[in-house]
Amino acid sequence: MSASKPPVLVHHPQDTLEYARLASAALPGVDLVPCLSGAEMEALMPEVEIIFGWRIPGACFRLARRLQWLQGMGAGVEDLLANKDLPARVKITRVTGIFGPWIAEYTLAHALAWTQDIRRSLGSQAVRKWDKYLVRKLRGLRLGVAGLGSVGQEVARLAAAAGLRVTGFDLEPRRLPGGGAAYCGDRGSPSLLRFLSELDILSVNLPLTRDTDGMFGAAELAALPAGALVVNTARGRIIDQHALIEALRSGHLGGAALDVFETEPLPEDSPLWSFPQVAVTAHISGPSTPAEVVPIFLDNYRRYHAGEPLAGLVDRVRGF
């Protein structure tokens, strides 16, 4: 390995070889090394300047003497920011701009499944029961988007196109596409409670930070009108899971579509599996695919060597 051209470490829990293949095809002169195990990563880490990876074993960073830049393969970086072995000098970039369309469709699909009561119709079909019931219209319902970054913006656009009345909330001032009310405030603030009190559907799209960890607790869920639907595609810890279970058990919430949880995989003994009004999915709402993520790395690789600002650069203080 040449000292002038240190290798680029590539790792993904399932798709390492595909990420490395696509990136290598676009960077034929670059030594991109796919690492499938922790031992392989530890052997390479003292020489590496750039990592293109996801879920790197944290202990490897103790050996990162030359590491300058880590391009993640997803949106979340909370595991990296919590790792005290990752040197402070290392620039961290995350993936942005590709998850919005996926998550917007997930949100709309589960909102429609809720108003159409698809679970009931499938249950009736399974027992060959002719079950004629009155469905609700999605059009005209009030959807609140908590988190108005790139994902929340796409959720708001698709929801508005489907005829929902959209409002927004964020911890900093942001505009809602197409206009509409966009509240701003801290956790527990009057503006957050007012935002929640006006909704039929809550879509959670905030990053997990110190400010949002446990942001939706018992008081916030109680502020939602009775019978509301909660859709969480962000991080499980943003909603207090115990408070969520109690709000579902009491009947205050009319349903939930949950793609993320405090513990993943969701433990088999979790009550969330058993609520008939809850849809549980296995963190599938915003997939990272090599075909979409590799171009982001390639653009940042060019920026890195050109001395230009990196896209998706993480602010370690803010947490995203």
N, C-alpha and C positions, 0 to 999 in steps of 0.2 A: 504494500500500500504506500503510495507516494505521500510525503508530508505536505506537498503543495496542493494535492487534491484528496483531501480526506473523504472517506466513504460517507454516503447518506444511508442511514438506517431506516428500513421500512418494516413496519409491523402492524398487523391487525389480527384480532383473535381468530377470525375465520378466513379472511380473504387476502392474506399477505401477498401471495404469489400474483394475484390478479392486480393488486395495486402496484406492485413492483413491475409487472409486465407492461402495464399501460404507461407508467411514468418513464420507464426505460426506453420505450419506443419513441417517446417525444424528446428524450435527453440521451441520445446514443453515446455521448462522450463522458457521461457522468457515471460514477461507480455507485449505483443504487444496490444495496445489499439487503435482500429479504431475510429477516430473522424470525424463525418459527418458535424459538424457545428462549427462556430466560438466560440460559447458559450462553447461547449465541449472542444475545444482546450484551451481556456483561463482557464478553470477549472483545466486542467491537466498541463499546462505550468510551474507553479512554481516547480513541482516535477520532470519534465522530464529532462533526461540527453542526450537522443538520439531522433532525429526526422528522420523518414523515410517518406518524403512527397514531395508535389508539390503544388505550389500556396498557401502556408500558409498565411492567413491574416496577413499583416505586423504588425498590432497593437499588436498581440499576443506576439511578441518578447519582449515587455516591461516587461513581467512577467517572462521571461526566466532566472531565477536566477541560475539554475543548468545546463543549457544546455551546452554541450561540443562539440557535433558533429551533423551536419545536412546532411543526405544523400538525395540529390535531386533525382528526378525520370526522369530527362531529361538532355539535354546538356547545356541549357542556364541557367545562374545564375545572369543575369544583375539585376533582380528585388531584389534579396537578397543583392547584393553588394551595391545597392542604398538605402537599408533600414538602417537608422541610429539607429534603435532600436535593430538591431541584434548585440549582443556583439562581440567585436573584438576577444575575446578568442575562439569563436566557429569555429571549423574546418568545412569547407564546402566541400563536395565532389559531383561531378557531374557524370553523366553517360557518359562513353566513350566506343568505340569499337563495339557498336551494330548498330549504325545508318548508317554506311558507305554503307553496301549492299542495304539497302532500298533506300537511296538517290541516289546511283549510278544507280539503275534501273529507278528511277523517271527521272533522267537527261537523260539517254539514250532513254527512252520512248518518252520524249518530243522532243528530238533532231530528232528522227525518224519521229514523227508526223509532225514535221516542214519540213523535207526534202521530205516526202511523200505527204505533203499537205492533211493530213487526214481530216482536217476541210472542205476542198473543196469537197472531195469525199463523206463525210457524208451529206453535204448540197445538193449535186446532187442526192444522193440516196433518200433523204427526199421528193424530188419533182419528182422522177422517171425519172431523166434526165441522158441519156447516155453521160457522159462527159469524153472524152478521152484526157488526158493531159500528158505532160512530167514531170516525177518526177526527183528528184536529188538523187545522191548517197550520203550516209553518209560517207562511206569509203573514206579516203583521206582528209576530211575536218580537219580544225585546231581547236582544242578545248583547251581552256585555263582554268586551274583550279586555282582559286584564293583562297588560303587557303589549305595548304598541311598537315593538321592534319589527324587524322584517317579517317574522312569522305572524305576529298579531295583525300587521297591516294586510297581509293576504287573507287571513280569516275574515277581517272586516270587509274587504272588497267582495269576497265570494258570498258572504252572508247578506250584504246589501243587495247584490245582484239577485239573490233568491227571494228578496222582498222582506227580509227582517229589518227591524228598526235597531240600528247599531249605535251603542255608546262605547266609550273606551275609558281606560284608567291606566296610569303609569306613575312611577315614582318621580318622574321628571316631566316637564311640559313637553307634550308631543301632540301632533295634529292627527286627526282621524281622516283617512282618505274619504273624499266626498263631503267633508264637513261633518256635522254632528257633534254632540257633546263629548269632550275628552277631559275627564277629571284627572287631577294630579294631587298626590298627597302621600303621606307615610302610612305604614301599617297602623291600623287602629284609628286612623284619622277620620273626622266627620265626612270628608269627601269620599273616602273609601266606602263607608257605611251607606252614604247616600247613593253612590254608584250601585252598590249591591241591591239596595231596596227597590230599584227600578227595573229589575230583570226578570225574565222568564228563563233565560239560559245564561250561565256563566261559563266563559271559555278562558282557561288559565294558560297564559303563554309567557310568563315571566321567567327570567333566569333565576337559578338558585344562588342566592348570596346571603350574607349575614342579615341584610334588610328584608329578605323575602322568606327565609327559613321559618316555617310555621305561621306565615302571614295570615292564612285563612283558618282561624280557630273557631271555637264555639260561637263567639259573639258575631263574627263575620258571617258564618253560615246561617245563624239565626236572623241576620239582617236580610237575607234573601226572602222573597215572598214564598209562602207555603206552596209546595208543589213544583218548585223550580228544578231545573236540570243543571248539573255540574259536569263540565267536560274538562279533564285535566290531561294535557299532552306535554306538560313542561317537566316538572320534577315532583316526585311524590311528596317530598318533605315540605313543599310550599303549602300544602294543605295538611292541617293536623289530622292524621288518619283516625285517631280515636274520636275526635269531634265529628268527623265525617261519618263514621260508623253510627254514632249516636243520632245524628241528624237523619240518617236513613232509617234507622231502627224505629225512631219516633214517628216517622211518616212526614216530617217537616219537608224533607227533600222528596221531589217526585221521581228522581232518578239520577244516575251518574254514569258517565262513560269515562272509564279510567284506563289510561295507557301506561301510567307511571305510578310507582309505589315507593314507600319508605324503604322496603326491602324487596329486592328483585333477585330471582323470581319471587312472586307473591307466595308466601307460605301456604301450604295446603290447608292449614287450620284457620286461615283468615276468614272472618265472617263475610268479607266482601264477595267471596265466591258464591255465597248462598242467597244474596238478596235478588229477588226476581226483577227488580227495577234497575239493576246494575249490570253494565256491560264491562267485562274485564278483558283487556287485550294485552299482549306481551311486548310492550314498548315497540310498537310497529308503526306508529303514526307518522314519524318523520325519518325514514330510513336513510342511512348513508350508503350510497352506491358508488362503486369505483368509477363508473362512467361520469358521475356528476362531481365527485370530490377531487379526482386527479387533476382536472383543469384548474381548480382553485390552487392546488399545490404548485402547478406549473407556472401560473401567473405570479405567485408569491416568490417562487424560485428566481424568476427573472427580476422581480423587484429587489430581492435580497442582494443579488450580485450587481445590480445597477445602483444600489444605494438609495432606492426609493422607499417611501413608506409602505409597510406591509398591510395588506388587506386583512381585516378581522383581528387586528392586534388587540390582545387582552390587556385591560387596565387591571393590574393586580389589586389595587385599592378598591375599585368598584366591584370586582369579582366577575367581570365578563368583558 
